[in-house]
Amino acid sequence: MRKQNIPITLLACIVTLFTNTQLTNAGDLNPPTGSVGSTMKPLDDVEPRISVTSLSGDANALYVITTSGSYYLTKNITGQANKDGIRVEASDVTIDLGGFALIGVAGSEHGISDNGPGSLKRVRIINGTIRDWGVNGVSVQFASGELRNLRATGNGSNGLVIGGPSLVLDCAATDNGSDGIWTSGIIRDCAASSNNGQGITVGAKSEIHDCTSSNNGAHGINMSLGEGVIATCSALTNGLSGINVGSGTTVMNCTANQNQIDGIIALNGCTIRGCTTYRNTGDGIQVAAACTVAGNTCHENGFSSGNGAGIHATSVATRIEGNTVTDNDRGIDVDGTGNFVAKNRASSNSTDYDIVSGNAVASIINVAGNGNFSTSSTLSNLRY
């Protein structure tokens, strides 16, 4: 076969085209004059927050926050006698403890404080432990704020105190000298145990959801100013009543067991619905006037040497309907007049129904042992 030779001219064209393409993609070989700028981000962009330990203090606090911003801990902080740990003097502040602890010493003051009641807004304190301070772990009277994922233990007075309306979420307060948690606003997913005073105390028009309060020296949950909501909470083995509420409060789907006085005690115009009370020394549920007590289960109240009813209405105009009361000193005890009592079920109480005259009481039918409901109506109270 005859060999074909590529013309030299064509080969030269291919080489020239390849070289020009490479030079074009390589960029400018003559960069502009002047100094070369840094390509690194400023430190404030990398970590825009401020370390608490970089701050100055004064005669009353180790560290003082005077400007809005985000602050964080890089290590545990140990207090000093006669001083607060951190004092906040600005709104729009977040303090992230980052899992570290503020640790008080003998004679110390508050772990975290502020500069006066109601003056600061939108302050958040999150993620850490405040323990062993001489007075309160957190003691702030913000106009609005948030405590989240905090543990307050072993403080001389209260564990966590925050003004309101505020949020307190996923916090725990244990072994404090007075109350565990004190606020006005919303408390959710918190626990208070073994505090010398109340477990959880809130102001008027507050809400408490999904919380547990146990083994405290006074009330487990205290909403004495009323007009709020307590839902899906537990109050166990407290030194006074489990749940104590003022007028206009709704308590629903809660458990109050083995408290030294009453399980749930409420003033006027309250609703107690879907709750369980067990082995309280006094009444399982006690209400004053114009309340609704419906769908509750009350068992073995007036326990041991105590004297109590499953449900005790002490005044007038209360509706008691659809409850189950068993093994109490008295099942349903009504002292006042003008109350409505229907659809309840009572068994094995020393006295099933102890109701004074002058009340609207549906017929009480004894169905024990025979299962005969033929004489009962849909409103009848049953004894079995």
Buried (B, 14 or more C-beta within 10 A) or exposed (E): EEEEEEEEEEEEEEEEEEEEEEEEEEEEEEEEEEEEEEEEEEEEEEEEBBEBEEBEBEEEBBBBBEEEBBBBBEEEBBBBEEBBBBBBBBBEBBBBBBEBBBBBEEEBBBBBBBBEEEBBEBBBBBBBBBBBBBBBBBBBBBBBBBBBBBBBBBBBBBBBBBBBBBBBBBBBBBBBBBBBBBBBBBBBBBBBBBBBBBBBBBBBBBBBBEBBBBBBBBBBBBBBBBBBBBBBBBBBBBBBBBBBBBBBBBBBEBBBBBBBBBBBBBBBBBBBBBBBBBBBBBBBBBBBBBBBBBBBBBBBBBBEEBEBBBBBBBBBBBBBBBBBBBBBBBBBBBBBEBBBBBBBBBBBBEBBBBBEEEBEBBEBBBBEEEEEEEEBEEBBBBBB
